[in-house]
Amino acid sequence: MTIKKLVLFILFLPIFFSSIWAQHADVGFQTDKPWVFWYWMNASVSKEGIKADLLAMKKQGLAGAYLMPIFGKPDSLLIKPVAEQLSPVWWSDLRYAAKIADSIHLKLAFAASDGFATAGGPWITPDLSMQKVVWSETNIKGGKIFDDTLSQPETIAHYYKDIAIYAFPTPPNETISTNTIKPKVTTSIAGESADYLIDPRNTKTFSSKINCWIQYSFEKPFPCNSIKIDIASVNHQAKRLLIEVSNDGKTFHSIGRLKPSRSGWQDYVAEITYAIKPVLAKYYRFYYDPTNSEPGAEDLDDAKWAPRLKIKRLQLFGAARINQIEGKNGSVWRIADRTTSVEIPNENCISLNRIINISAFYKGGKLVWNVPKGNWTILRIGHTSTGQTNATGGGALGLECDKLNPQAVTFQFNKWFEKIYNNIGAKLSKNVIKIFHEDSWECGSQNWTPDFIQAFKKRRGYDPLPYLPIMAGFPIVSADVSERFLYDVRTTISDLLNDNFFGTLAKLAHQNNCLFTSESIAPIMLGDAMQHYGKVDIPMGEFWLGSPTHDKPNDVLDAVSGGHIYGKNIIQSEAFTELRNNWNEYPGMVKTLQDRNYALGVNRLVFHVFAENPWLERKPGMTLGGVGLFFQRDQTWWQQAKAWVAYTRRCQNLLQQGHPVNDIAVFNGAEMPRRAVLPDRLVRTMPGIYGEKRVESEQKRLTNQGNPIQNIPEGVKSEKNTFNPANWVNALNGYHYDSFNEDALLHLASVKNGNIVLSTGATYSLLILPRLLKMQPDERMSLPVAEKLLQFVKDGATILLDEKPEQTPGLLNYQAQDAKLRTIMNEFYNEDKKAFCKKLGKGRILYAPFQLSSFDTIGLYKDVIFKNEDGSEAKDIAWNHRKVDGLKDIYFIANQKDSERIIDVSLRVSKEVPTLYDAVSNITQKVNIWHDNGARTSMKIKLEPNASLFIILREGQNSNSKTGRKNWLEYSPIRDLSNDWEVAFYNKNNRLNEPVKFAKLNSWSNNQAAAIRYYSGTAHYFKSFEYRNEDKDQNNIWLSLGEVDNIATVWVNGIDCGTVWTYPYKVNISKALKQGQNTIEIAVSNTWANRLIGDHKLPIKQRSTWTTAPYYLEGRNLLDAGLLGPIKLEVSK
């Protein structure tokens, strides 16, 4: 490419962007524009507020709003008339919102129900609600006719229906428990009684913040084979108690520690059953000691919180039960070790041929059955409602629909979304309503639906009825057989969820000319957390701001990987959700978080949250109880937010071009539930790629010595070593990966030119099968997967293997399938334990742990390499790479540190001419010096604190360019303007007061005047100065503002020169500057914090602020506000 052509390319880059925007006009709105969650809170909305909200959204450049009514009318009404969901007032407001949106070309999206979770309403009757399997047990003596009623299992919402009734010889110790043999309960805490822990109806909570033990003392040795724990709310430590036993009460020995399952944030909805190796003892002691407790993660959610013990019930049983049956049978999202013959020997399992289905003998509410001799157990199994509701709803609050029943799903869609669509009017709805959305999954899991047996037969190939007692925890045939059946149960639930819920909703949404967006189902609803993204149009993740207990990095990876493997170009995310709004948020504060998620693969944001503010005079006004980034029209910096939104749109536009370049596919295994793989889970498999320092730091983090605590946000204590995505930027040191599920591997993947290629377009050079000890505690592999992997390798693929699976997970023909699996695995694995690579067919197999620092030896070179000026590795650089037909390559590079950096960038591209694009300033910069060695292109770039750049490369002939100039602008000061400013603040009537003189720049919070010290909002700085051609190149004159708290807009001689909201806080004023006298006006906005702190000191009637958010700022210091400088005129070269 000639220099002339390069200059033309730079000049026409804005036209290129415009053409891209035009190409992406999709169903009436442009895809690069961000959206917002628009919450109508507490049935308190007004038409005035609706119009003001929508106009504010339009002004800032948003595409539209996800309109969600949240909660019903409060006890103390906030506004009249109340707009309760489904009421005439609400319908009128909804139609009005649609009309206003249409008139200004904004679009609307609606969720699947009232509230943001999940899909239910008052029209859902118990039989159409989410279902769960329940059971009751009756133990009788045989040799006579039993003619009596059976205890009805748990019944919720007055609904229960039998599935089957079974009888089998009573297993060993079945009737022995702490319900029938009462122990003496003591604790190490003086004066603390814990007798209630053995009461199955207990509601009290035993709690301790210090190390302690609870002891059960029996008069005679008590045989224990299983333990059931009921936690109080969210508590991890109750799940990992150390157990010691004794027969004299003096000498104790350990029988092990309870192992917590992987679990999500709604884990408290179900009890926890542990299978333990059979033991006989008089004394059982349960120790609480948080030492070396694993820190929290999204799949170990309750471990995020500061450790303490809270337990409601602790029951011991002589009976054998499947380990963690509540997760294994799909009642709740959990992953736990498989039960083995160590815990339940085969002789303690029920023989399949001894189980009798006696359902035919149960009529008219009574069982009449001639019982054979011996002791028999009668198991009545049925299903009832889970009782879950769309709890964040209001006027349309009701039971959640059955997610496995397409008729129930359709009914829910028709009663809510379609009713909204029709009430607004078909023509208007078609213009305005563009998205149907499935939001947060907050309604637990379910494990039954009326058609479950037939669906199971069809999908698994055998009848589940003979094995159904296993769902109640009874082991049949063997622990292995029982676990295999339960795996098939979970897989069937996942299949039905994907087809009957997401498949049905996708079809219905498309019939209404709407796109379908959805967030993740994990870690709440059992299933494959990536597979449903094959059904939706736009996958959606969720990331939080300053809320480590609630952040959802795995949700983001689910959406990104799910979107990539299923060929979805737009990967959306709920953005900046916040546990406690401390009123200190501003655009520059959240930029690194935004950029980090862009680097992961997110390319469209939905800001959380814009609460509809029904008042025009109350400020800040309505909130979601203080949850979420305050992103709405009464935010102090709202009028200047357009600059941030413009940055967001520019980034999203480029990040939606072409397709992602991710070299590695990571298989997420056979376990169910399953989800995308977090980067910390791969350290064991690829220690060389991560590096020695990472291996050491990760080992230290997981050891969690001393259980260090963090206080983020202030007042919320959590484990400091909880997984933090900010610490895993560029985790694979130059490589990116997607997670890969079984569905994609079996149905979408093939091998071409040595790469694994999906029919949806994604291409991967390496497939990794890691040992996922946490999410895959028992390494198993299905035979179809093994056969496909073998074919991949023979066709030329490269696969990195860790553990050697020798068993399949399911039940059907499992012995033959296991044998075939072992045969295939023997082909994979090398007898030479020292070899790290094996040729097989046209392909290669690598073996873990992979100790090399790169995959160069297999021809897979790092996509990016970042070096500091001293040659050391540059850390905390987030990046993304997309390949675009006609443009070639786009790299997004983001500095995650708040310090300026100059780095050497080496990219795995050649014969391409680079250009730099800054999406903050919208400036394209020629790369003056770069080098192409035939394989890589390298250059130096300068990154301001928290800054990001796009490197855009197009095909060209010049392999090098050396002009002597650097690849960034350098600034030289020509005048200091820091002193003698006049500053005008707004009064209560929203008019500027007389200016106050600031001889020197200082924070408003240091001002002696209370009106300024506690001021929140926008103030205007004024200054005049003489300019006399102080630099020959008047086209490169900049105004540098120094430190800005928090966002500023600059006018020179009345000409708008731009808004600065992040580093380097400079604007080019060349177009406005003139010879002689010049005037500068700078509008600076801070946050709400200082005014709220000041108002809190005043009587309520004297306060100027009003909000529904709780006050969390007690004892907080005032924040810096305004221009702190230094302010300088600078010239760039």
Phi, psi and omega in degrees: 000129179284162178300322180298316179294322179297316179299317179298320179300315180295317182297324185265007179299318176301323178294323177300313179300318181298322180293324177296314180303319181296321181293337186258022172288105190241124183040043171091003175214156184273132191286342182278349179284137175286160175248180179217146169280122182248101184266125172266102192272138166053035179055028186241084179227163177217154179296324178297317179293320179301311182296316180296320179299310185294320177297322178295319178298314181299316184298326183272359173090024178280155179279323183175190187225137169276100185277117181226116172286134184236123179064167179260194182293139180283167178298319175258109186299138179268333185202153174232143356286151178288136180254065179295139182307135179077358178281161177305322179296317181296315178299321179296316179295323181294315179296321178297317179300317180296319180295315179296315179302316181296321184292336181246012174064036168263154180246158181237151174232149177231147180275181185280353180198174169299137185084183180257007180203127353233298178201084181206178180178174184293345180277349180279108177282159184306325181289341178260002183273173176302136187246150174223152178280133178228163183205159171227152185238133176232126180252126185226164172262138185268196183084015179200172179278129174265120181227088186196172175280161174247144178301130179281132178300173179314131182233123181243141179059031176060026181234128175207141177219133180291145170256307179195158176237129185240155171226141177204155179305135183300124181293164180303135175060021184299326186265002183266127177197174175288356171280330183256332177237107187275123175272166169274129184252123178229164177222165178280354180271116185301132176077004182263123177265141180224021181303330185291348183293340179265358180276115182296346179257006186296144176238357179285164180236127171272126187225142177207137174262352181247160177302139183199175171222158174238131184239134174252122181245123180252152178291325179235158178307132184252124178277123181239129178234348178206154182228139178238130181238137173243114182278157177263109181059232183258117180203123181271324189293333177293342183268357185228034180293141174274133183250128172235147182231159180204157174249353177239358179077005181240311181260113182249148171227150185281140171247010175117172179252139174299136181257119180293147172282163166288135187207161181258190189281348175257027185295338184292355183286348183223151175291176180231121178254127178249130170270129178236159176301132184308133181221148179234115183205159178270333184234132176236124182239129183247115185262134170254120176205113186283001182307133179061023176291132181300133178291166188287160175205174182295334176258014170216059197297316185288349175282354177290332189277155177307133188292138170195163180258127174221120184216140184258318180219143177219100187244142179250143182226142172280340184286149173278134176221150177299134180299130177053047185300329183297327174276323183295327182267007174085009178292333183207155179285105176212154172229125184218164177302145174292145173289141180237176178291348174293316179280320182229095176300154182305325182291344177266003179265155181278131177288137182299324182281357177261358180269127181246128173275108185253023182303327183294341182268001180256109182220145175060028178082007180227150174257123176240109188211133177278103189279127174299165180296153179107181178269130184234147174248127176256124182245114178262116183246133178211194178222149179220177176289146172287343180080002181289142179235165170282078195298338179269007177279181180225262181294342178244035177283136179185189181294148175284139181289156177294112185284350181256002185245108184298330178293318178294321179295315178297319179300316178298315179301315183292323184282341181244288187295311182294327177294320175299313181303314183287323181291326176289330180111136187303314184293313181293319179298319180298326179285324193255316186275111186244349185222134167254134192230137169254115189264215184304134175270104185229030184238024176071192180251175174213154184226020178207156172204153185306331183263017190297318184297314180294320179296321179297312179304315184294320187269331183253344173086010175208166184277124180280343188304316180299337184259000189302327177304338177299328179295341174268004177099355181283126178283131180241132180070298179199167176297322181294313178300318181297316180294324179295318177297317181295327174298318178295324176299311182295321179295322178294318177302314180298316179300315182293322177299314183295315184279312190274333177264295184289322178296318179294314182295323178298316180297316181292320179298316181293328176296336178260020177059033181243148168281157181246119175246151181207145171271185185283155176266341184267155359262057181241304181265128179300135178160183173271110189286359174251336189295325182293344177288349171286339180269326185276163178274322182228106175295152184218130175257200183198125173228148187250157180255121173054037184220071186299335178286342185240355183297152187229064180297328179289328175301319180296315180292325174304312183291317182294307181294317177301318178296318182293314185288335179260012170074033179262123185284320181269124174243112188260160174210137165297130192235134170071024173301142189221136182292315180226114177285113179264010175061026178245012186273142176206164188305315182298332181292329187255004187296317182296324177295316177299312182295322181298322179284329170299318181295329178288337179130355174293137179222018167203134182255148166240108185293135176244108024203152176246100179276131178299121181258107185289349183255142175268343185252342181270124182224143359296334175099217188284142174219172172274060181059029180084007179263136176100153173298132181281086185247081183203175193296339180262013169291142184303321184260016186302318183297338181258002184291344183300329179294320177293317179297323178296317176301315180302315181293319181297316178298313184295326178299311181289324183284355174261359182277145173064222181218155182289148175252101176235118189283334193241138172249129180248117181286130184268007168090182186265341186300152178226121011284166179215159177203182180299156186263125176285153186295333180293340182280354184255358183299319181297324183281325184231059182300327180293321179295320181284327179097155186300319182296320179294317179301316181293315182293325180290321176298319178294318180299315183288332174296325172056042183299127179081358181045060181300144186246143173243157183240072185226122347295169184304129182100352179243109183266133181212168179293124181295331182273009173305144180308127182235111183300337179296337180271003184236033176291134182051051189302320183267017172050056175113355176241151171242153179225156167246148169279152191226124180259174184296323180299313180294319182297317185280326192246346184242342193260146171210177181245129176223126178053036178083357179255151172273120186240132176265149179296342178276354174118340183289147180227137182226138181271340184216134175249126182248132173248090186280165172269099184266083188300329185274309181273348177227067186296335178238110187289107177226162181211137178286151180298316178302324178294314180300317179297320180292320179296318178299319178294320177305309184296315180297333179275355175122002182283159173249127183232135175257119183251146175252256182288162182255099179290140180234002179226146174273162185272331189269181188261322189297123177051038190294328181293316177293322180293321178299318181297316178295321179299315181297324178298316179294317181297326177295330174290325182289316194268140184271137177291331179282103186294340183275340182287140179257358184214146178220135175276137178214116185061227178273352188251190183223151174239126174257154182241140177270155002284133181277115190262349182283154184278352176207172176259027180304324185297339177254012177083012178254099184269155182300137180289322178225148172224126180245129179231144172283171182297333179275005179091352178284161182292131179274116181268169174059040171247112177273148184207162177212147181227128175231144179251130187236128176297129178090333178252332178092271189224143174232124174246134174254123184237125185227126177282119181265008178252154179266042177220150179291143181218142170246122185230152171269126180248127176241123185246144182278059176220157180214158179058040178225146181261123183272149173223144178260139177229125178259110184285346176286307183271349185062035181251133174262132185238128175292141173274114184280325183230120171211168183224136177239116182263012181096344178232329183222153174248129182232154180195161171265140173226154177251129178243121173294167176306130178062016187274163176223155177219150167259134170254114184252124184240135176233156180301137179199166184269331182287119180271344181216156174215126180223096182259352183090344178266152180283170183270018178210162177285143173244138187248137176238131181288141177236348178197135174265125182241028189285338188255162171060067175249151170253134186234126181249131179249151180281145175264185183296339179269011179062034175239148181288133172284173174299140183298148176254138181278130173247098179298323175229147179293135180205158179293138176304327184291350176262000185286146180290331182281125182299325182297330178270320183301321182259015185287137170229133181141212182246134173238153183247125178262136181232141177199145173243148179206158178267136174233123184234066175049052185285349174218140183296325183265089184282358178275356183233044179260129185237150171252115178261125186266354181071228179274129181237129176235091019222342181208142187219146175240135188245133170239134173240121183056036177080000181262127180292119181256001174120168179246134178248132184225356177209173179302146010265014178055050177232148173228145176278119184252014186302320184291339184255339184290143179222162176291137179097217185284132178230148176242142177240134170234130180233118176268120184241132180240138174254203181254178182284347192304310187296319180294320180293322176295316178296315180297328182294341177277349186257157170300151186305319184293341181265359184278146178262349181254156176207131179206156177273355183285142173299154181266114182249010190261012180303127177079002182279149174282154174293151181265149174301144183212147177094196178270124178253346174071195000288150178257127185222149164276135181225156174242138182254148177219000000 
